[in-house]
Amino acid sequence: MTWRQGEEYRTAKGEFAADVMSYIVITVTSFIILYLTSLQEDVTPLDEYVHSDDGAYGWEFLDTIRYDEWGVTVYLLNMTSQRWLTGRPSEQHRGGTLHKDKPKKESV
């Protein structure tokens, strides 16, 4: 190894160390910010509403639809959200989840 090659190696090694240090500083700073924001105890009226149980929330399984040609199964659900205003019926939402089948192993 010539002197010049050794200098390039030390420079690259120094840049790597600087990159590692910047990642460490960013990670530690992120964790500190997340920790400090988790200590915040300001509760808004919206927070209270969303986290209150009015007995309306729930879900019901409706049906399963199988699509063999695409290799997927759809599970249909009826979901009920919280009541928005006192005396009004709760909101109903229909939704589904799509599940891809596991690939079958083909024999060689």
Secondary structure as UniProt FT lines:
FT   HELIX           3..38
FT   HELIX           45..51
FT   STRAND          58..67
FT   TURN            68..71
FT   STRAND          72..80
FT   TURN            86..87
FT   STRAND          92..100
//
